[in-house]
Amino acid sequence: MQTLFSIFGIYLFIAVGFGAKWSFKEKIDDRTITLLSVYFLQIFLTFWGLLKRPIDTQLLFAPSLYLAITLLSLLLMIPLSKILFSDTKERSIATVAALIGNTGNLGIPLGIALFGEESVPYLTLINLVNIFVVYTIGVFYYSRGEFSIRQSLLNIIKLPVLWAAMVAIALNLIGYVPSVAVDKTLMMGAYASITMQLVLFGIYLYGIKLTEINIRLTIWVSVTKFILIPLIALVVLKMVEMEPMVKGILFLELIVPLAVANVNLASLYNCTPRSVTVQVFVTSVLFLGIALILPMLLRMF
């Protein structure tokens, strides 16, 4: 029950975005909100998350394994998406969307609900790795639908959140601890960023029409998210020695539904954001059913 409350509490802000767009229609400019979130507020989220506690090298194995499973899945998605989709934008979505999960807004509170506060260091570092995946692999593929390879690589460099993460890591490693006032400021910006991403998802959700849903793409992304990637994760996790709790955290973070960051990037680079919103929405709905059996799934470890 606590798991469901954690999920429904997050979905409340999605409903706020939907209601706002329904009420005010064109008075709400979704692209302006995207730019504000990506280029400004997410910098606060990055600094706040990376300066919460010292980075312990003993904790690095879990996020490293998360990255390895993600890259392994990407290597599988690249040839399969080329076979299944001829349209460049559809191929980009099919390749990368399922790899960018909601490890922050949903994964962290859900992980705490299932594993307790001792899971926070692992959840934080895994979310950090996911941020780098979003702003490197994610930016590259979503911008490939509209830009050349060279321009796609330049788009990665232009995003301030990537540089903010590097600065935050450097400050963490040299032992910088933010004052109470600084920490509160970062926290305000971080929660504003999280809330705005969820509200933005609701705004895009309002514009979805059933006739716009790409059935083949939606089925592919859902199968990839909840069948292919979990199978790859199970195989890899069975091969490594690790505490059962940490394996459970890793598995959870790999099967959470698509992140709203997919919508942000698709909007930013004009890669059919409404189609991406459909994928986020469908996986979020499907995850509600999976959440009911999550405790049973995690007992496999």
VMD Tcl script that draws the C-alpha trace (Angstrom):
set ca {
  {0.00 0.00 0.00}
  {2.86 2.36 0.79}
  {4.27 1.67 -2.68}
  {1.01 2.71 -4.32}
  {0.74 5.86 -2.18}
  {4.29 6.83 -3.27}
  {3.32 6.46 -6.93}
  {-0.07 8.20 -6.68}
  {1.48 11.13 -4.81}
  {3.83 11.69 -7.75}
  {1.03 11.31 -10.31}
  {-0.88 14.10 -8.55}
  {1.46 16.71 -10.05}
  {0.96 15.20 -13.50}
  {-2.76 15.80 -12.99}
  {-2.01 19.44 -12.07}
  {-0.26 19.97 -15.42}
  {-3.10 18.30 -17.31}
  {-5.69 20.42 -15.49}
  {-3.76 23.62 -16.10}
  {-3.50 23.01 -19.84}
  {-7.16 21.98 -20.00}
  {-8.17 25.20 -18.24}
  {-5.92 27.73 -19.99}
  {-5.17 26.04 -23.35}
  {-2.75 28.12 -25.48}
  {-2.02 30.55 -22.65}
  {0.41 27.93 -21.32}
  {3.52 27.63 -23.51}
  {4.98 24.15 -22.98}
  {8.25 24.91 -24.78}
  {8.97 27.87 -22.49}
  {8.50 25.61 -19.48}
  {10.82 23.02 -21.05}
  {13.58 25.57 -21.57}
  {13.20 26.90 -18.03}
  {13.43 23.39 -16.60}
  {16.30 22.05 -18.73}
  {18.53 25.12 -18.78}
  {17.98 26.51 -15.28}
  {16.12 24.53 -12.63}
  {17.80 21.18 -13.31}
  {21.12 22.78 -12.41}
  {19.81 23.18 -8.84}
  {18.65 19.56 -8.82}
  {22.07 18.37 -9.97}
  {24.02 20.34 -7.34}
  {21.61 19.40 -4.55}
  {21.73 15.70 -5.34}
  {25.51 15.50 -5.76}
  {26.36 17.48 -2.64}
  {24.03 15.63 -0.27}
  {26.78 13.30 1.02}
  {30.39 12.42 0.20}
  {30.89 10.07 -2.74}
  {32.15 6.78 -1.31}
  {34.14 4.62 -3.73}
  {32.62 1.52 -2.09}
  {29.25 2.62 -3.42}
  {30.41 3.03 -7.01}
  {30.00 -0.60 -8.07}
  {26.19 -0.45 -8.11}
  {25.90 2.62 -10.40}
  {28.72 1.22 -12.55}
  {26.73 -1.97 -13.00}
  {23.62 0.09 -13.80}
  {25.56 1.86 -16.54}
  {26.92 -1.43 -17.88}
  {23.41 -2.93 -18.16}
  {22.16 0.27 -19.82}
  {24.96 0.23 -22.40}
  {24.45 -3.49 -23.03}
  {20.76 -2.81 -23.64}
  {21.66 0.09 -25.96}
  {23.88 -2.18 -28.06}
  {20.89 -4.47 -28.49}
  {18.46 -1.62 -29.27}
  {20.56 -0.03 -32.01}
  {20.36 -2.85 -34.60}
  {16.81 -3.85 -33.66}
  {15.45 -0.30 -34.02}
  {17.12 0.02 -37.43}
  {15.36 -3.14 -38.56}
  {11.94 -2.21 -37.19}
  {11.73 1.54 -37.91}
  {12.63 3.45 -41.07}
  {11.67 6.93 -39.87}
  {14.66 8.65 -38.25}
  {12.70 10.15 -35.36}
  {10.83 6.92 -34.61}
  {14.13 5.04 -34.69}
  {15.66 7.48 -32.21}
  {12.74 7.04 -29.82}
  {12.81 3.25 -30.22}
  {16.54 3.18 -29.48}
  {16.79 5.34 -26.40}
  {13.41 5.99 -24.74}
  {13.23 2.78 -22.68}
  {16.77 3.33 -21.38}
  {15.88 6.64 -19.71}
  {13.87 5.61 -16.67}
  {12.36 7.74 -13.93}
  {15.10 6.95 -11.41}
  {14.78 10.33 -9.71}
  {11.18 11.48 -9.32}
  {9.82 7.94 -8.94}
  {12.82 5.69 -8.35}
  {14.19 7.46 -5.28}
  {10.95 7.77 -3.26}
  {9.90 4.27 -4.29}
  {13.30 2.85 -3.37}
  {13.11 4.46 0.06}
  {9.60 3.07 0.55}
  {10.72 -0.47 -0.33}
  {14.26 -0.61 1.08}
  {14.44 2.11 3.73}
  {16.80 5.05 4.13}
  {19.89 2.83 3.82}
  {19.14 2.68 0.10}
  {19.53 6.45 -0.39}
  {23.28 6.46 -1.26}
  {22.76 3.81 -3.95}
  {19.63 5.50 -5.31}
  {21.40 8.87 -5.48}
  {24.41 7.56 -7.38}
  {22.30 5.49 -9.77}
  {20.23 8.58 -10.48}
  {23.46 10.48 -11.16}
  {24.49 7.87 -13.74}
  {21.03 8.16 -15.29}
  {21.46 11.93 -15.53}
  {24.63 11.40 -17.55}
  {22.81 8.88 -19.76}
  {20.02 11.42 -20.32}
  {22.35 14.26 -21.25}
  {24.76 12.26 -23.39}
  {23.10 9.26 -25.06}
  {19.62 10.78 -24.70}
  {20.57 14.15 -26.17}
  {22.48 12.49 -29.01}
  {19.62 10.24 -30.14}
  {16.75 12.68 -29.65}
  {18.59 15.40 -31.52}
  {19.54 12.93 -34.29}
  {15.94 13.11 -35.46}
  {16.49 16.77 -36.38}
  {20.26 17.35 -36.46}
  {23.41 15.88 -37.99}
  {25.80 13.69 -35.95}
  {28.17 16.65 -35.49}
  {25.38 18.96 -34.34}
  {24.00 16.25 -32.05}
  {27.38 15.99 -30.33}
  {27.52 19.79 -29.99}
  {24.04 19.75 -28.43}
  {25.41 17.58 -25.63}
  {28.17 20.07 -24.88}
  {25.76 23.01 -24.87}
  {23.59 21.69 -22.04}
  {24.54 23.41 -18.74}
  {23.37 20.52 -16.54}
  {26.26 18.35 -17.75}
  {28.81 20.99 -16.75}
  {26.97 21.56 -13.49}
  {27.30 17.86 -12.67}
  {31.05 17.95 -13.33}
  {31.47 20.99 -11.08}
  {29.33 19.40 -8.34}
  {31.36 16.17 -8.45}
  {34.60 18.14 -8.23}
  {33.30 20.09 -5.22}
  {32.20 16.85 -3.56}
  {35.60 15.22 -4.08}
  {37.48 18.16 -2.56}
  {35.25 17.97 0.51}
  {32.99 20.97 0.02}
  {29.91 20.89 2.26}
  {27.21 23.50 1.51}
  {26.03 25.66 4.36}
  {22.48 25.33 5.66}
  {21.42 28.40 3.68}
  {23.01 27.15 0.45}
  {21.55 23.68 0.92}
  {18.05 25.09 1.41}
  {18.41 27.21 -1.74}
  {19.54 24.19 -3.77}
  {16.74 22.10 -2.31}
  {14.12 24.69 -3.30}
  {15.40 24.70 -6.87}
  {15.64 20.89 -6.93}
  {12.04 20.36 -5.83}
  {10.90 23.07 -8.23}
  {12.66 21.17 -11.03}
  {11.11 17.83 -10.05}
  {7.63 19.34 -9.78}
  {7.94 21.23 -13.05}
  {8.97 18.09 -14.94}
  {5.87 16.29 -13.70}
  {3.63 19.25 -14.49}
  {5.17 19.46 -17.97}
  {4.31 15.81 -18.55}
  {0.70 16.54 -17.65}
  {0.66 19.47 -20.07}
  {1.82 17.28 -22.95}
  {-0.59 14.58 -21.88}
  {-3.50 16.94 -22.50}
  {-2.64 17.20 -26.19}
  {-2.58 13.46 -26.86}
  {-5.13 12.17 -29.36}
  {-5.82 8.47 -29.84}
  {-5.31 8.90 -33.58}
  {-1.74 10.10 -32.92}
  {-0.68 6.98 -31.03}
  {1.87 4.93 -32.95}
  {0.82 1.43 -31.93}
  {3.94 -0.33 -33.19}
  {6.30 2.12 -31.50}
  {4.30 2.01 -28.26}
  {4.34 -1.80 -28.15}
  {8.06 -1.85 -28.90}
  {8.98 0.65 -26.17}
  {6.77 -1.11 -23.58}
  {8.17 -4.56 -24.40}
  {11.70 -3.20 -24.27}
  {11.10 -1.48 -20.92}
  {9.34 -4.29 -19.09}
  {10.61 -7.46 -20.76}
  {13.91 -7.10 -22.61}
  {15.75 -4.82 -20.17}
  {14.57 -6.75 -17.05}
  {15.73 -10.02 -18.67}
  {19.15 -8.53 -19.39}
  {19.29 -7.21 -15.81}
  {18.37 -10.61 -14.35}
  {21.11 -12.37 -16.33}
  {23.76 -9.83 -15.33}
  {22.72 -9.64 -11.66}
  {22.76 -13.44 -11.33}
  {26.39 -13.41 -12.48}
  {27.70 -10.94 -9.88}
  {28.24 -11.16 -6.13}
  {26.34 -8.39 -4.40}
  {24.07 -7.86 -1.43}
  {20.46 -8.85 -2.21}
  {19.23 -5.39 -1.23}
  {21.58 -3.69 -3.71}
  {20.54 -6.11 -6.46}
  {16.91 -5.29 -5.70}
  {17.63 -1.56 -5.90}
  {19.36 -1.99 -9.26}
  {16.52 -4.06 -10.66}
  {13.95 -1.55 -9.44}
  {15.76 1.40 -11.02}
  {15.99 -0.44 -14.34}
  {12.25 -1.18 -14.56}
  {10.78 2.16 -13.43}
  {8.70 3.76 -16.23}
  {10.09 6.25 -18.70}
  {11.28 9.55 -17.27}
  {9.66 12.87 -18.12}
  {13.17 13.86 -19.27}
  {12.32 11.97 -22.47}
  {9.58 14.53 -23.13}
  {11.91 17.42 -22.26}
  {14.53 16.30 -24.79}
  {12.01 15.38 -27.46}
  {10.47 18.85 -27.14}
  {13.84 20.58 -27.06}
  {15.00 18.88 -30.26}
  {11.62 18.61 -32.03}
  {11.60 14.80 -31.97}
  {7.79 14.31 -31.93}
  {7.32 15.13 -28.22}
  {3.66 14.07 -28.21}
  {4.62 10.60 -29.40}
  {7.24 10.41 -26.64}
  {4.63 11.59 -24.13}
  {2.48 8.62 -25.14}
  {5.36 6.26 -24.37}
  {5.90 7.84 -20.95}
  {2.19 7.70 -20.19}
  {1.72 4.07 -21.29}
  {4.73 2.80 -19.34}
  {3.60 4.79 -16.30}
  {0.15 3.16 -16.43}
  {1.62 -0.31 -16.96}
  {3.95 0.24 -14.01}
  {0.98 0.70 -11.71}
  {0.14 -2.95 -12.31}
  {3.76 -4.03 -11.92}
  {3.99 -2.11 -8.62}
  {1.46 -4.52 -7.11}
  {3.85 -7.45 -7.56}
  {7.10 -5.51 -6.98}
  {7.76 -6.99 -3.51}
  {7.44 -10.50 -5.00}
  {9.75 -9.65 -7.92}
  {12.40 -8.20 -5.61}
  {12.40 -11.36 -3.51}
  {14.12 -13.10 -6.43}
  {17.34 -11.59 -5.16}
}
mol new
graphics top color blue
foreach p $ca { graphics top sphere $p radius 0.5 }
foreach p [lrange $ca 0 end-1] q [lrange $ca 1 end] { graphics top cylinder $p $q radius 0.2 }
display resetview
